[in-house]
Amino acid sequence: MNRSRPLWIALLLIWSLLPMLWQLITSFTSSDALVNADIPFQQRWTLAHYRELLSGDPPFWRYLFNSSLVGGLSTLLTLLLAVPAAYGIARMAPAFRRTIRTVVGAAALFPYVLLFLALLELARAFQMGNNLLAIALPYAGLALPLALLLLISAFEGLPNELDDAARLEGLGLLDRLRWVLMPLIAPATASTGILVFLFAWNEYPIALTWLSRDDLLTLPVAMARIAGSSIYAVPYGAYAAATVLGSLPLLALVLLCQRQIVAGLTNGAVKG
């Protein structure tokens, strides 16, 4: 069994990386070569798809900036609300804690698409359309139940004696959270923040209806427009290039936070 483990790991890596490698190769392949296999090898490779995206009006990096801004704002707002709320819930009596956890779990599983029309009416009533700062509000609200569930579990893993010792040292609630508790749940907080960021980064229906200006579009809406930009042919090369560029910020985020992610997953795996 141990001898076959490297083989299974290699097969798993190939299975996981093959779609990304395929998109990467497609993004550098000329449009003619994508539809005609007889194109000579030296004429198959091009940077035209990337030049087209980066020289567009607006350029593709603008969509990356919009999605990063919305994702960062919604993540920050979600954590600011979820951390103190999760701490308060985790320190409640077990009966109340179980009830609140059940309600929060039901909210996390509720399909947010059913709230789409209500959110759209709110956007119209408060004139929140075409505003990147405003779109972070529904994202934070929709991600809050999941963030609460994850952070409640993290705080429950900390003994109450830590709070008692911090109180004896004269630390108030905010100081206890900042200097004692938050460093201990940093992996769980980082994992939660990444999940919230990914939700905001990939969200499509709300961004499609709340944003209509070309310079304010987020990445999923912009990529949908690229895919449907022609009625005569599918722009495989441009779409693949957009996929590669759109994956770079997420790749950088995961690489920067990989230790926290692994630590958070390990803590959750061995809890109890």
C-alpha positions as CSV (number, residue, x, y, z in Angstrom):
1,M,0.0,0.0,0.0
2,N,2.8,2.4,0.9
3,R,4.6,1.7,-2.4
4,S,1.5,2.7,-4.4
5,R,1.0,5.9,-2.4
6,P,3.3,8.1,-4.7
7,L,1.4,6.8,-7.7
8,W,-2.0,7.8,-6.3
9,I,-0.6,11.2,-5.3
10,A,0.7,11.7,-8.8
11,L,-2.6,10.7,-10.3
12,L,-4.5,13.1,-7.9
13,L,-2.2,16.0,-8.9
14,I,-2.6,15.3,-12.6
15,W,-6.4,15.1,-12.1
16,S,-6.4,18.4,-10.2
17,L,-3.9,20.4,-12.3
18,L,-5.0,19.2,-15.8
19,P,-7.9,21.7,-16.2
20,M,-5.7,24.6,-15.2
21,L,-2.9,23.5,-17.5
22,W,-5.4,23.1,-20.3
23,Q,-6.7,26.6,-19.7
24,L,-3.1,28.0,-19.6
25,I,-2.2,26.3,-22.9
26,T,-5.4,27.5,-24.5
27,S,-4.8,31.1,-23.4
28,F,-1.5,31.1,-25.4
29,T,-2.9,29.3,-28.5
30,S,-3.9,31.4,-31.5
31,S,-7.5,31.5,-32.5
32,D,-6.8,29.9,-35.8
33,A,-5.0,27.0,-34.1
34,L,-7.9,26.5,-31.7
35,V,-10.2,25.6,-34.7
36,N,-7.6,24.2,-37.1
37,A,-5.2,21.5,-36.0
38,D,-3.1,21.8,-39.2
39,I,-1.6,25.1,-38.1
40,P,2.2,24.8,-37.9
41,F,3.7,24.6,-34.4
42,Q,5.6,27.9,-34.6
43,Q,2.4,29.7,-35.5
44,R,0.2,28.2,-32.8
45,W,1.5,30.4,-29.9
46,T,0.5,34.0,-29.3
47,L,0.0,36.7,-26.6
48,A,-2.8,38.3,-28.6
49,H,-5.5,37.2,-26.1
50,Y,-3.7,38.8,-23.2
51,R,-3.0,42.0,-25.1
52,E,-6.7,42.1,-26.1
53,L,-7.8,41.9,-22.5
54,L,-5.3,44.3,-21.0
55,S,-5.8,46.9,-23.7
56,G,-9.6,46.8,-23.7
57,D,-11.9,49.6,-22.5
58,P,-11.9,49.2,-19.6
59,P,-8.8,47.0,-19.3
60,F,-9.2,43.6,-17.6
61,W,-7.2,44.6,-14.6
62,R,-10.1,47.0,-13.7
63,Y,-12.3,44.0,-13.2
64,L,-9.7,42.3,-11.0
65,F,-9.5,45.5,-8.9
66,N,-13.3,45.7,-8.5
67,S,-13.6,42.1,-7.4
68,S,-10.7,42.5,-5.0
69,L,-12.1,45.7,-3.5
70,V,-15.6,44.2,-3.0
71,G,-14.2,40.9,-1.7
72,G,-11.9,42.7,0.8
73,L,-14.6,45.0,2.1
74,S,-17.1,42.3,2.5
75,T,-14.6,40.1,4.3
76,L,-13.5,42.9,6.6
77,L,-17.2,43.8,7.4
78,T,-18.1,40.1,8.0
79,L,-15.2,39.5,10.4
80,L,-15.9,42.7,12.3
81,L,-19.5,41.5,12.9
82,A,-18.8,37.8,13.3
83,V,-15.9,37.8,15.7
84,P,-17.6,39.5,18.7
85,A,-21.0,37.8,17.9
86,A,-19.4,34.4,17.8
87,Y,-17.5,35.1,21.1
88,G,-20.8,36.1,22.8
89,I,-22.6,33.1,21.5
90,A,-19.8,30.7,22.5
91,R,-19.9,31.9,26.1
92,M,-23.7,31.5,26.5
93,A,-25.4,28.7,28.4
94,P,-25.4,25.4,26.4
95,A,-29.2,25.4,25.8
96,F,-29.2,29.0,24.3
97,R,-26.0,28.2,22.3
98,R,-27.6,25.1,20.7
99,T,-30.7,27.1,19.8
100,I,-28.8,29.9,18.2
101,R,-26.5,27.5,16.4
102,T,-29.5,25.8,14.9
103,V,-30.9,29.1,13.7
104,V,-27.6,30.3,12.3
105,G,-27.1,26.9,10.6
106,A,-30.5,27.1,8.9
107,A,-29.6,30.6,7.7
108,A,-26.3,29.4,6.3
109,L,-28.0,26.7,4.3
110,F,-30.8,29.0,3.0
111,P,-30.5,29.5,-0.7
112,Y,-29.7,33.2,-1.1
113,V,-31.1,33.3,-4.6
114,L,-34.6,33.4,-3.0
115,L,-33.6,36.7,-1.5
116,F,-32.6,38.1,-4.9
117,L,-35.8,40.1,-5.7
118,A,-35.9,41.6,-2.2
119,L,-32.3,42.7,-2.4
120,L,-32.9,44.2,-5.8
121,E,-35.9,46.2,-4.4
122,L,-33.7,47.4,-1.5
123,A,-31.0,48.5,-4.0
124,R,-33.6,50.5,-5.9
125,A,-35.1,52.1,-2.8
126,F,-31.8,53.2,-1.3
127,Q,-30.2,54.0,-4.7
128,M,-27.4,51.5,-4.1
129,G,-26.8,50.5,-7.7
130,N,-23.5,51.1,-9.4
131,N,-21.7,51.4,-6.1
132,L,-18.9,48.9,-5.2
133,L,-19.0,49.9,-1.5
134,A,-22.8,49.2,-1.3
135,I,-22.5,45.8,-2.9
136,A,-20.3,44.6,-0.1
137,L,-23.2,45.0,2.3
138,P,-25.4,42.1,1.0
139,Y,-22.3,40.0,0.5
140,A,-21.3,40.5,4.2
141,G,-24.9,39.7,5.3
142,L,-25.1,36.6,3.2
143,A,-21.7,35.3,4.4
144,L,-22.3,36.1,8.0
145,P,-24.1,32.9,9.1
146,L,-21.3,30.7,7.8
147,A,-18.7,32.8,9.4
148,L,-20.6,32.6,12.7
149,L,-20.7,28.9,12.6
150,L,-17.0,28.5,12.0
151,L,-15.9,31.1,14.6
152,I,-18.3,29.8,17.3
153,S,-16.6,26.4,17.0
154,A,-13.2,28.1,17.3
155,F,-14.2,30.0,20.4
156,E,-15.7,27.0,22.0
157,G,-12.4,25.3,21.7
158,L,-10.8,27.9,24.1
159,P,-11.3,27.2,27.8
160,N,-13.2,29.7,29.9
161,E,-10.2,29.9,32.2
162,L,-8.5,32.1,29.6
163,D,-11.2,34.7,30.1
164,D,-11.0,34.4,33.9
165,A,-7.2,34.9,33.9
166,A,-7.5,37.9,31.5
167,R,-10.1,39.5,33.8
168,L,-7.8,39.1,36.8
169,E,-5.2,40.9,34.8
170,G,-7.6,43.8,34.4
171,L,-8.3,43.3,30.7
172,G,-11.6,44.5,29.3
173,L,-13.7,42.7,26.7
174,L,-12.0,44.3,23.7
175,D,-8.5,43.8,25.1
176,R,-9.3,40.1,25.8
177,L,-10.4,39.6,22.3
178,R,-7.4,41.5,20.8
179,W,-4.5,40.3,22.9
180,V,-5.6,36.9,24.3
181,L,-8.3,35.2,22.2
182,M,-7.8,36.4,18.7
183,P,-4.2,35.2,18.4
184,L,-5.3,31.7,19.4
185,I,-8.1,31.5,16.8
186,A,-6.0,33.2,14.0
187,P,-6.0,30.1,11.8
188,A,-9.8,29.7,12.0
189,T,-10.2,33.5,11.4
190,A,-8.0,33.3,8.3
191,S,-9.8,30.3,6.9
192,T,-13.2,32.0,7.5
193,G,-12.0,35.2,5.8
194,I,-10.8,33.3,2.8
195,L,-14.2,31.5,2.4
196,V,-16.0,34.8,2.7
197,F,-13.6,36.4,0.1
198,L,-14.2,33.5,-2.3
199,F,-17.9,33.9,-2.0
200,A,-17.7,37.6,-2.8
201,W,-15.2,37.0,-5.6
202,N,-17.4,34.4,-7.3
203,E,-20.9,35.9,-6.7
204,Y,-22.8,36.6,-9.9
205,P,-26.5,37.3,-9.7
206,I,-26.3,40.3,-7.3
207,A,-23.4,41.8,-9.2
208,L,-25.1,41.4,-12.5
209,T,-28.2,43.4,-11.4
210,W,-26.6,46.0,-9.1
211,L,-23.8,47.0,-11.4
212,S,-24.4,48.2,-15.0
213,R,-21.4,50.5,-15.6
214,D,-18.6,48.8,-17.6
215,D,-15.9,50.2,-15.3
216,L,-17.6,48.8,-12.2
217,L,-18.2,45.2,-13.2
218,T,-16.8,42.5,-11.1
219,L,-14.9,39.6,-12.6
220,P,-17.7,37.0,-13.0
221,V,-19.9,39.4,-14.8
222,A,-17.1,40.6,-17.0
223,M,-16.1,37.0,-17.9
224,A,-19.7,36.2,-18.8
225,R,-19.7,39.1,-21.2
226,I,-16.4,37.9,-22.7
227,A,-17.9,34.4,-23.2
228,G,-21.0,35.9,-25.0
229,S,-19.2,38.7,-26.9
230,S,-19.7,37.0,-30.3
231,I,-22.7,35.2,-31.8
232,Y,-20.6,33.6,-34.5
233,A,-17.9,31.9,-32.5
234,V,-16.9,31.2,-28.9
235,P,-13.8,33.2,-27.9
236,Y,-12.0,30.3,-26.3
237,G,-8.6,32.0,-26.2
238,A,-9.8,35.2,-24.6
239,Y,-11.9,33.4,-22.1
240,A,-9.0,31.1,-21.2
241,A,-6.8,34.2,-20.8
242,A,-9.4,35.8,-18.5
243,T,-9.6,32.6,-16.5
244,V,-5.8,32.6,-16.0
245,L,-5.6,36.3,-15.0
246,G,-8.7,35.9,-12.7
247,S,-7.0,33.0,-10.9
248,L,-3.8,34.9,-10.1
249,P,-5.2,36.9,-7.1
250,L,-6.8,33.8,-5.6
251,L,-3.5,31.9,-6.0
252,A,-1.6,34.7,-4.3
253,L,-4.1,34.8,-1.5
254,V,-3.9,31.0,-0.9
255,L,0.0,31.1,-1.0
256,L,0.1,33.9,1.5
257,C,-2.3,32.3,3.9
258,Q,-1.5,28.6,3.4
259,R,-0.1,28.1,6.9
260,Q,-3.2,29.5,8.5
261,I,-5.4,27.4,6.2
262,V,-3.6,24.2,7.1
263,A,-3.6,25.1,10.8
264,G,-7.3,25.8,10.7
265,L,-8.1,22.6,9.0
266,T,-5.8,20.6,11.4
267,N,-7.4,22.2,14.4
268,G,-10.9,21.3,13.1
269,A,-9.8,17.8,12.3
270,V,-8.5,17.0,15.8
271,K,-11.0,18.9,17.9
272,G,-12.5,16.8,20.6
